[in-house]
């Protein structure tokens, strides 16, 4: 990964690489703002300088959880927005993480935010993921 970053730095120059990194940070900020505006999520670490990613979790218990959202996004929209439980002493906390890469345009950010909102609406209607869907979340495909 270090060599890949060095290659990009040499290829784009300082100004070009700075532009790319600032664009990724801006897109991460826009995604965080859109998720926050939904009123369903708590954004984690939004005020800090960080990698271009958005970590978030449900602000309340709507009858489904972060793993359900991750499954719904993957199954219906093809997004890979993983859900994780935190390490020991915080294992009861589940978060989701959206990594904002160079190829994630502003239009993609808008689409992702809309798809997350639609996934939540779908899950609210059906009362969360069905037990067979939950097994797919835990064991993965083919298990």
N, C-alpha and C positions, 0 to 999 in steps of 0.2 A: 504494500500500500504506500509506503514511503516513496518508492521509486515512481509509482504512478503519480503521486502528488508532485514530485520533482519534475517529471515529464510535463505535466500540465503547466507548472510554473514556467518552465523554459519555453514551452510552446506558445503560451498566451502572454508571457511577460508579466511584470508586476501589475500593471494597470488592468490588463485583461483578467488575470486571476483574481484580483481584488474585486472587479466588477461581478464575476461569477459568484464569488463567495458572498458578497453583499446581496446579490439577487436571491440566493438561497436563503439567507437570513431574513430578507424581506418577505419571501413567500412563507417561511415558517411563522413569522409574525402575523401575517394575514390569516393563515390557517388557525392559529391560536385565537385571534380575535373573532373569527367566525364561529369557532366552537364555543367560546365564552358567551357570545351573543345568543346562542341557542338556549342558554339557561339550564342545560342538562349536565354540563361538565365543569369540573374544577381543573384548571390548567396548572400544571406543576412546574415550578421554576421559571415562569414567564418573565419575571423582571430581571433575570440574571443573564449575563453573556454566556452563551452556550453553543453547542453544536447546532447545526440547522435541523432541529427536530422538535416535535411537539409531544410532550408527555401529558397525558390527561386521564381523568377517571370520572366516573359518574358521581355527581354531587349528591344524589339521593338514590334510594332503591325503588326503581320504577317497575319492578317485577321481572327484570332481566338484568344481566350483568355484562361486564366488559368482554368476557369470552363469547357471549351470545352475539354481541356487536361484531366482534372480529370474524366469527363464523358467517354472519349475515353478509358482511361486506365481501368476504372471499367467495361465498357461494353465489351471490346474486350480481356482484359488480366486478369481481376479479381483483379487488384491492387486497393487499397484504398489509394489514395494520394489526400487528400482534398484540395480544393481551398477556400480561405477566403478573405473577404474584411476586411481591418483594421478598428479599432474603429473611432469614430468621430474625425474630423480634419485630418484624413488620409483615409477616407472612399472611396476615388477614387483609392486607391492602393489595388491591389489584389495579394495575394501570395499563394504559394503552400507549403505544409509541408510533408516531408517524414520522418517518425520516424523510426530510425534504432534500432530494438529490438535485443535481444540476438539470436533469431532464424533466423535472416536475415544474411545468410552467404555471403561470398565474391562472390560466384557464383550467388546468388540472386541479389546482388548489380549490377553485370554486366548485368543480365537479365533485371532488372528494368530500368537501364540506356538505354539499347537498346530498351525496350518497350516504354519509353518516347520519344525517337527519332523517332520510327516508328509511334507513335500516332501523333506527330507533322507533319510528312510527310503525313499521311492520312488526317489530318485536312487541310493541305495546299492544297491537291488535291481537296478536296470537298468544300473548302472555309469556313471552320468552321463547327460547329455542326448545323444540320438541326433544324428548329424551334420546331419540335416535340421532338427532343432530348433535346433542351434547356428547354422545359417545364418539362421534367423528372429531369433535374438538379435542377431547382428551387423548384419544389414541391415534388420531391422524388417519389419512386415507390408507386403505389396504391392511388395516390391523383389526 
